[in-house]
Structure formats: structure tokens, C-alpha cells
């Protein structure tokens, strides 16, 4: 009478026996490798199997493993219910993940990541335990406006930056969707000159600036670079799809990004401030805001001065937008600060 034997069971059974302890780290030889199974010879009475969680991820690593390879494993269970030892490839995965990411970046291949919450830097992502980020500017238009929609979603991305030493992973959802080649992007980036004037298309607006595209390369106009005057809300100055004149302030060769400016296309109003606003001349200004330490008065766009509370009688009750007369008391050109005083019927002797 013949007995049929399951080939897998036959492969798992061994004659040599070694004492295996949970938590032990061993050199293991791969004896079977497929999308569904990964078996190791660890010197036990049966071949060891990979833990279920890691087994679900193994398809990513198949191109980087081969039968006969020796790899480090850690024993999770000396003997499972089925009678086989269970091991973990965690150390290989940790090292292998970074190597895979570097190779994927080099080949400009996509990876799939899980999206987490949206923070100041962008949408946080996870690639098999490695945390990274999709910068807001690297999202498609739909998600630039509503990045929170990506929370909990799996998306395809391309790798922009990977650095194991810095534990840094930066990816682009837009590059994957639009099949943007980093090689082509670098060629476009290299053609753009620092200090050059260009047309920029507005892609989106955030609390810290305006996302733009200049000749196929992405850039940011920081909120401080929109105007010489203080800007509280960038959306009050630009609209999506609008075309703006900008100057390239800086190029970032690491991620092929541009730092742009609108305000630097016009003259800095503080450049000749002392000639424009001499101390003894009465000037009309506009109250722009009240702080606990005094009133800020705009003399022209980009030029504001402070009437300090110590220069007030306490009876003033100026409203935003109100026009008032002031004198310049002191100018600090380097710090871009101006101290103002209100006209007095009789000037103090110490004023001059």
C-alpha cells in the first residue's frame, strides 16, 4: 500500500535536529522561494517559515532574494501549531528597504505607500515601516487643495530623495500620476538661471506661500516674498491658474525646486528710506493695526512705522484705515523699523 505525501510536507521534514530558541538570531539558507512560500534551513528538525505579516510583504523583495542565499533571521516561534519554526527577516527588511528605495529611485520606478496625516511639511507616508513625506507641492491639483483626502489611502509615488543615514524619504504623487521623468526634470531645472525673470503659473496657495510652475519646474513663492508689505493671506494676492512675473531667488539641486519672488521685481522701498522720510517732515499715514504696544502706521506699501504706546497720551482711539499725521522719530534701516510720533502743539525741547 502506497501513501501519498504532500510535496510541501516532505520538504519541511528534516532528519537533522538542532535546539532552536525563541528570539535567537541565526544564519539561514533559503531553500524555497516563491510569492506564496519562503522556507529556510536553520538546522532544525523542519524547515522554518516566514511570519504571516512579513510573508504578505515578500513580493516586494523577491527580485532581491534567490534560492541558496544565506540571510540573518530571528526566531519568532521555535515550533508553531503546524510543527514548523517561524522566523523573521526584519534585519534584512530594514537594510533591504533602503537598498530597494535607492534602486527604485535610480530606475525611476514607482512604489506604493500608505498615506497618513497631513502636516506642515506635507502628507506623511509609510513604506513598510519607513516614514516619509509627500511635500504639498508634489500632490496633484485635487490634493493640493484638500491634502487631508489622502489620509488612509494607498497611492503610487515616485522617489525624489532617499537617505538612510538621515532617515529621509521624500516622494512625489504627481510624478507617478503624470509619469514625470526625473531625468527630463533635471534638464529643465538646469536651464533655469538664478536671478532670471520668468513667467510662473500658480498651482495652489497655502498658509506659507504660493506653489508655482516655471517652464515645467516647480517652485514656491514664500509668503514673505509676495510683497514688500506684510502679507497675512497669500490667497488675497493670487488665484489658481494665474500667470505671474517672478524672479528665481534660489535653486535647490537636491529636489529640483525653485525659490521664487514677486517683490524683488520692484525696488525695495527701504532702499532710500532716510531721504524719503526725513525727521522733520510731517507725513500722512494710515492706521493698519493696533497692538498692545502701540499703533502701526503705513506710510506707503512696504513701509510701516510704529507709534509706541510710550508716545501716546492714552486718550487716542484710532481705527484701522484712519488717516493720521505723524513725524519720523527714528529709522533703523538694517532692521527695517521706523519709530513715529504724533504731532504736538508744542514740540518737546528734547525732540530734536
FENRA-V389033 format. One record per residue. N is the residue number from 0. RES is the residue in one letter. D_CENTER is the distance of its C-alpha to the mean C-alpha in Angstrom with 1 decimal. Layout:
# FENRA-V389033
n	res	d_center
N	RES	D_CENTER
N	RES	D_CENTER
This chain:
# FENRA-V389033
n	res	d_center
0	X	68.5
1	X	65.1
2	X	61.9
3	X	58.7
4	X	55.7
5	X	52.0
6	X	50.5
7	X	47.4
8	X	49.6
9	X	51.6
10	X	48.6
11	X	47.4
12	X	50.8
13	X	51.7
14	X	54.7
15	X	53.2
16	X	52.1
17	X	49.9
18	X	48.9
19	X	45.3
20	X	43.6
21	X	40.5
22	X	37.6
23	X	39.2
24	X	37.2
25	X	39.1
26	X	39.0
27	X	39.3
28	X	40.5
29	X	39.2
30	X	42.3
31	X	40.9
32	X	37.6
33	X	36.7
34	X	34.2
35	X	36.3
36	X	37.7
37	X	36.9
38	X	39.9
39	X	40.3
40	X	43.4
41	X	43.1
42	X	46.8
43	X	47.4
44	X	50.1
45	X	47.7
46	X	44.6
47	X	41.3
48	X	38.8
49	X	35.0
50	X	33.8
51	X	33.0
52	X	29.3
53	X	28.7
54	X	31.2
55	X	29.0
56	X	26.2
57	X	28.7
58	X	28.6
59	X	25.3
60	X	27.1
61	X	30.5
62	X	30.0
63	X	29.4
64	X	32.5
65	X	36.1
66	X	39.5
67	X	41.0
68	X	37.8
69	X	37.9
70	X	34.9
71	X	34.3
72	X	34.6
73	X	35.0
74	X	37.7
75	X	36.6
76	X	40.1
77	X	43.3
78	X	44.8
79	X	43.4
80	X	45.7
81	X	46.2
82	X	47.4
83	X	44.6
84	X	42.3
85	X	38.6
86	X	36.0
87	X	32.3
88	X	30.4
89	X	27.5
90	X	27.7
91	X	27.8
92	X	24.9
93	X	22.7
94	X	23.7
95	X	23.9
96	X	20.5
97	X	18.9
98	X	21.7
99	X	21.2
100	X	17.5
101	X	18.6
102	X	21.4
103	X	19.5
104	X	17.2
105	X	20.4
106	X	22.2
107	X	19.3
108	X	20.2
109	X	18.4
110	X	17.6
111	X	17.7
112	X	15.2
113	X	15.6
114	X	13.2
115	X	13.2
116	X	12.5
117	X	10.1
118	X	8.7
119	X	7.6
120	X	3.9
121	X	4.7
122	X	7.5
123	X	8.3
124	X	10.7
125	X	13.8
126	X	15.7
127	X	19.1
128	X	18.0
129	X	15.1
130	X	11.9
131	X	8.6
132	X	5.5
133	X	5.7
134	X	3.5
135	X	6.6
136	X	8.3
137	X	8.6
138	X	10.7
139	X	14.4
140	X	16.2
141	X	17.4
142	X	14.1
143	X	12.5
144	X	15.5
145	X	15.6
146	X	12.4
147	X	14.5
148	X	16.8
149	X	14.8
150	X	15.5
151	X	17.9
152	X	17.8
153	X	18.0
154	X	16.4
155	X	16.8
156	X	13.9
157	X	14.1
158	X	12.6
159	X	10.9
160	X	10.8
161	X	12.8
162	X	14.4
163	X	16.7
164	X	17.8
165	X	14.4
166	X	13.7
167	X	10.4
168	X	9.5
169	X	7.0
170	X	8.8
171	X	9.9
172	X	12.1
173	X	13.6
174	X	14.7
175	X	16.6
176	X	18.2
177	X	19.3
178	X	20.1
179	X	18.3
180	X	19.6
181	X	17.6
182	X	21.0
183	X	21.8
184	X	18.5
185	X	19.2
186	X	22.7
187	X	21.6
188	X	19.1
189	X	22.0
190	X	24.4
191	X	22.5
192	X	23.8
193	X	22.5
194	X	24.7
195	X	25.5
196	X	25.9
197	X	24.6
198	X	24.4
199	X	21.0
200	X	20.7
201	X	18.7
202	X	16.4
203	X	15.3
204	X	15.2
205	X	13.2
206	X	14.3
207	X	12.7
208	X	13.8
209	X	14.7
210	X	13.0
211	X	15.6
212	X	17.0
213	X	19.4
214	X	21.8
215	X	19.4
216	X	16.5
217	X	13.5
218	X	13.1
219	X	12.4
220	X	15.4
221	X	14.4
222	X	16.8
223	X	18.9
224	X	19.5
225	X	21.0
226	X	24.4
227	X	26.5
228	X	27.2
229	X	25.0
230	X	22.7
231	X	21.9
232	X	20.9
233	X	19.3
234	X	20.8
235	X	24.2
236	X	23.9
237	X	22.4
238	X	22.6
239	X	20.8
240	X	22.4
241	X	24.0
242	X	24.5
243	X	24.0
244	X	25.3
245	X	22.7
246	X	22.8
247	X	20.3
248	X	19.7
249	X	17.6
250	X	16.4
251	X	13.6
252	X	15.4
253	X	12.9
254	X	10.6
255	X	13.3
256	X	11.8
257	X	14.2
258	X	14.5
259	X	17.3
260	X	20.0
261	X	22.8
262	X	24.7
263	X	25.4
264	X	27.5
265	X	30.0
266	X	31.9
267	X	30.7
268	X	33.1
269	X	33.3
270	X	34.6
271	X	38.3
272	X	38.0
273	X	41.1
274	X	43.3
275	X	42.1
276	X	42.6
277	X	45.5
278	X	46.4
279	X	49.7
280	X	48.7
281	X	48.3
282	X	45.2
283	X	44.2
284	X	40.7
285	X	38.9
286	X	37.7
287	X	34.0
288	X	33.3
289	X	35.1
290	X	33.7
291	X	35.7
292	X	36.5
293	X	37.7
294	X	37.2
295	X	34.8
296	X	36.7
297	X	35.3
298	X	37.7
299	X	35.8
300	X	32.3
301	X	30.2
302	X	33.0
303	X	33.4
304	X	35.7
305	X	36.4
306	X	39.8
307	X	39.6
308	X	41.3
309	X	43.8
310	X	45.1
311	X	45.8
312	X	48.9
313	X	47.2
314	X	49.1
315	X	46.4
316	X	44.7
317	X	42.6
318	X	40.6
319	X	37.3
320	X	38.4
321	X	41.7
322	X	43.1
323	X	44.6
324	X	46.2
325	X	44.9
326	X	45.6
327	X	43.3
328	X	43.9
329	X	41.4
330	X	38.6
331	X	35.9
332	X	34.5
333	X	32.1
334	X	30.4
335	X	30.9
336	X	33.1
337	X	36.4
338	X	38.9
339	X	41.3
340	X	44.6
341	X	46.7
342	X	50.0
343	X	53.0
344	X	56.6
345	X	57.5
346	X	55.1
347	X	55.0
348	X	56.8
349	X	53.8
350	X	51.5
351	X	52.2
